[in-house]
Amino acid sequence: MRIALFCRSLLSDRDHGSARFLRGVAAELDARGHDVLAFEPFDPLDPCGASGAHRPAACGPAALLDAAAVYPRLSPRRYALSALDLDAALEGVDVALVDARSDPELVRRLGEHRARAEGYHLFFHGAHRRLLADPAAIVRRDLSGYDCVLGAGKGLCELYLSRGVARRAVVWHEAADARLFRPLPEVEKERDLVWIGDWEDGERAAELREFLIEPARALGLRARVHGARYPERARAALADAGVEVAGSLPGHLVPDALARARVTVHIPRRPGSALLPGAPGTRPFEALACGIPLVSAPWADAERLLSPGRDYLAARTGAEMTEHLRALLADPGFARGVAEHGRRTVLARHTCAHRVDTLLDLVDELLLSPSLWFTEGEEDDLERSGPPSGVRRCRPAHHRSPLA
């Protein structure tokens, strides 16, 4: 198939979870032989694809070249929205996927184009958690021309449906690009702990103090933080606990940073985890894919994506975080067991390849009418004869049953 991907940024984003996830999805689709066209907006005043205070310090020509080297077959086409010709951009396209961080005007125009055009299916990637804090922003998006919303969790899917914005919504959790996020056993350990995350305008200030700063101080850890927009008071508090603030880190360098530490932590923004329980974003999956033991501050795994106590250790309080870190650092065998279990779970359930399976299942369901779905006993006949005339398949004949 030919698949068009519209996103706020792809290679030009330093470490945003949705960008890393969509890179992995695009690379997986390409590896399976699909033709992937990526589109991202071009702002001549902001060549890194971010704006204002959110412009990444680590974004520059060298970072873009490095990202392009990691994903040599992904070459986004940059456009000015006012000059974007959708007829030309979507010529020959079978599936178009639009990320929620895209300009609302683009979202509207694509929906209108799909409503009057035949030949392709249009999906909306609803992974923008901040929309949950402002449900009216969802209502302002016109998705009537879209075939389906791919929501990052059940909460987002339910919101799109309950507000009457989407005709259909399917859970599509973010996941790890297992080709990039993998163990690097040849890299030597340099520190006890690393955490990768932005200051987020202080939304995590209390959590960072309880689950990172105080445990690091109590245990005397050699620790490093990678992230952006840390104010001076936050830098001072981290330094006082012996935690180094190293600045932003491009996503493709995260595996190396994790490999140099003995343990990492997951510290979700409390507002985000409360609004969207059960959807941790990409960071935990990526860390586990890299084979590093993980300790998480509270988040409600309402959708049972991982197994606390086996895939990772769950800390309800700062004191529990301190004890979990102490146990992992004191017992390499215990730490290795937790890390290996977590990595096995991610490789079995939470990679970009799994999410591509879900996407292609959904596309097949839309391409084939219900009468064309075959039972297990009919599979061999269909594989020998091929699909009925005029019906294309994006999956091999051992396809699973359609999504509910």
N, C-alpha and C positions, 0 to 999 in steps of 0.2 A: 504493500500500500504506500501511498504518499501521504505523509502526516505533517500538518502545519502546527507549529507550537508558538503561541504568542505569550510572551512573558515580560515582566518589568526589566529583568536582566537575566542573563544566562552565564556566559563566561566573564562578564564585566562585574559580577557581584563577588565580593571578597569571601563571604562565608555565610550568606543568608541561607537558612534551612531549605526554603522552597526552591531557591536557585540550585543548591546542591542536589536536591532530590530530582528536579527536572533534568539536570545534566545527566544524572544516572539513568533516568527513564529514556531520554533521547539516545544515549549511548547504547542502551540495551536494545531499543528498537532498531537502531542502525546495525548492530551486530547480528540481528535476526533477518537482515536483508531488506528492511523497510527504508523508504526514502524520507528522511526527516528534514523539514525546512523550519528553521528557527527564525523568529522575528523579534526584535527588541527595539524600543524607541531610541532615537538618536537626539541628544541635546548637545549642540556644539559648545555650550558653556559648561557642560558636565559630561566629559567623555567616559566617565566610569559608570554611568547609569544610575547614580544616586543624586540626591539633591540636598542643598543646605547643610544643616548640622549632621545629616545622615551620610554625607560623602565619606567613604572609607579612607583612612589615612594610608592603608596598604594598597590602595588602588592606583595604579600607574602603568606606564608602558611595560615595565618589566613583569609586573603581576599578570597583566593581560597575556603577554607572550608565554609565561609559564603555564597559565591555565589552558591556553590554546595548544601547548605541547602535550598536556595531559589528555586533552580531548581533541586530537588532531582532525577528526572528521566532523566536529561541530563548528560551524562557521555562521554565526547569526547574521541575518540581514538586518541592518539598522535602517530605520525609516523615520521620517517626520510625519506625524499623524495627519496633518492637513494635506499631505501629498500622497498618502497611502492609497493605492488603487487595489481594492479588495478583489475585483474581478481578475486582475493579473496575478495577485498574490495567491489566490485560491484556485487557479486554473489547474485542473488535473488532480486536485487534492481529494482524498477519500475521507480523512478525519482531520478536524481542527480542534485543538485544545487550547483554551484561553485561561491564563492564570488570574486569580482574583485580584492581584495587585496591579493589573493592567488598568490603563486609563478608562474611566467609566464611559467616555465617548467611544473608545474602541470597542468595549463590550457591547454597547448599544448598536453600533454600526454592524458588527459581526452578526448579532442576532437578527437584524433586519435583512442582512444579506442572505442568511440561511433561510429565512422565511420565504424569500422569493426565488431562491436558487435550489436546484436539485443536484444530487450526485455526491453530496458529502454529509457527514454527521458532525455536529458541533457540541463539544463538551466544555463545561465551565469547571475549572479546578478551584474549588472553594476551600482553600487552606488558610485563609487570612483570619487568624483567631481574633484580631481586634474588632472584627465585624460583630462578634458576639456582644461586645460592650456597647455597641451602637446598632441595635437591630434595625433601626430606621434606615441605616445605610444599605442594608440588604434589600429593603423594599424599594429603594431608589434605583436599584439595578433592574433593568428590564431583561429577563432571561426567557421570555416567552418563545423566542426563536430557537432556543437551545434544546437539544435532545435530552441532556442529562447533566446534573451537577455531580461532580466527584468531590465529596466532602471529606475533610481530614479526620472526621470522627462522627459518631452518631449524633452528637449535639448539634453540629453544624448542619447535617442533613435534615434533622427534624426542624431546625429553624427555617431553612429554605422552604421546606414543604409547608410548615404551619403558616408561614407568611404568604403563602400562595404565589411565591416567586418562581419556583421550579415545578415542572410537571413531574419530574422524577429525580431522585437523589440516591446515589450509591456510595457507601463508605469506601474511601480510598486513602488509607493512612499513608503518611510519609514513611520513608524507609531508607536503608543505607545502600549506597552504591558499593557493592562488595568487591568490584574490581579495584576501586581506589582505596576503600577503607578495609585494610587487612593488617594482620600482624607483621611487624618488621623485626624479627628476632636478631638480626645482625646489628641493630642499633643498641648502643650501651645505655644503661639507666644512668640518669644524671640527677634526678630529684625524686622526692617521695610522692608528690602530688602535682597534678596540673588541672586547671579548670579553664574552660574556654566559653566565654560568654560576655555580652556587652552589659554596660551599666543600666541601660533601658530607662533612662531618666529617673533613676532611683527607685523603680518599681520593685527591685529585689534587695533594697538596702538592708532591711531587717533580716531577710533570709541569708544574705551574704555574711552578715555579722554572726548569726547563730550557727550556720552550717559550714562556714569556710574559715572566717577570720579567727573565731574563738577556738575551734578544734586545732587549727594550725598553730596557734599560740600555745595551747595546752600541751601539744605533743612535740613542739619544737621542730615542725616539719620544714624540709626544704621544698618550698612550694612556689608555683608560678601561675599567674593569671594572664590569659590572652583575651583582649577585648577592647572595645572602643568607648569613647565618651565617659571615661572615669574622671569625675571632678577631683580637685585637689584634696578635699577632705576624705574621699574614698581612698585615694592613693596613699594618704598619710596613715589611715587606719590599717590598710594592708601592709604597708612597710613596717609599721609598729609591731605587727605580728610576724614579721619575717617573710612576708609573701611578696614576691617580685611581680610587678605589673609590666608585661612585655609588649603591650599594644596589640593591634589587630593582627590576625593571622589568616592568610588566604586559605580557602577550604582545602586545596590540594596539598597543603603542608600540615594539615591536622594529624594524619597518621604518624608522621615523624615526631610531632610534639607529644602525642600519646605514648609512642614507643619509648620515649626518654623518661617516662614517669612510671612509678610502681602502681599508682592508683589514680582514679579520677572520680569526680562527683558530678551529680546532676542536681542543679538548683533551679527548678522552674519558677517562673514569675507566678506568685500566688494568685493575682487576678486572672491570669490566663488559665492556670490549672483549675481554678474554681469554675470558670465559665465553660471550659471544655475538658471535663474529666475523661480520662481514658485515652487521650491523644498526646503523647509526650513530645511530639516533634521528631526531628531527625537525630539530635545529639546523642541520646542514649543508644539508639540503634547503631550509630556510627562508632561510638566508643566500644560497644560490645563486639562489633564486627572486627575491630582492631585487636581484640583479645586482651583488653585491660580490665581488671576488676573495677566495678562501679558501685558506689554508694549513693543512694538517692535521698534527697530531702523529700518531704511528703508530696505525693501526687496520687490521685485515685485512679488505679488501673481498672476502671469500670468495664473496659472491653477485653480484659484478660489477655493483653498482648504479651506480657512477660510474667515470670514466676518469681516473686520476691522471696529471698532466702536461697534461691538456686541460681537464677540468672544474674541477680544483683542483690545487694543488701539494702534494706529499707530502714531509714532513720526517721523516727517521728519527732525527735528533739535533737538539739545540739549535743546533748550528753550522749545520746545513742550514736550520733555521727562520730563523735570522738572515739567511742569504744569500738565501733566497726572499723574505723581507720586503723586504730591500734592493733586490732586482731589481724587484719589483712597484712599490715606491714611487718608484724612479728612472726607470721607463719606463711612462708612462701608457698608451701603445699596447699594450704587452704585458699590462698589468693589465686593460685593457678586453677584450682578446681572450680571456683566461682567464675573466673574469666572464661574457661573452656566451656562451661555449661551455657553461659550467656551467648558466646559466639555460636555454638551449635543451634541455639534457638533462633538467632537472627538469620543464620544461613538456611534454616529450615522454613522460615515464615516471613521474614521482614527485610527482604532485599528489593531493590528496584526491579529485579527480574520477576519477583512475585507480583508486584504492582502492575507490571506490563502484562502478565498473564490475566489479571483481572480486567485490565483495559481491553485486551483483545477478546476476552470472553464477551464483554459487553458489546463490542463492535460486531462480533459474529451474531449475537442475538438480534441486533438491529438489522443486519444484512439478511438474515434468514427468517422467513415466516415461521410461526410455531409448527406448521404442518411439516416443515422440512427438518425439524430436529429428529435425530435418529436414536433408536435404542441401541444398547450394546450389541445385540444380535445382528443389527443392520450395518454395523460399522465396516465390516470387511467388504460388503457389497459396495458401499459408498466410496471406500478407498480405491477399489478397482475401477469403478465407473466414473468417479468424480462427482461434483455437485451438479444438481439440475442445471439446465441451460440458463444462462444469464445470471447465475448466482456465483459470487466470488466468496472465497474463504480466506480469512487472514490467519487461521490456525490450522494445524495438521488435523488429520481425520481422527486422532485419538482425543478430540476435544471433549471437555467435560460438559455436564449439563448446564443450561443457561442460568444466569443469576436470578435470584428471586426478585 
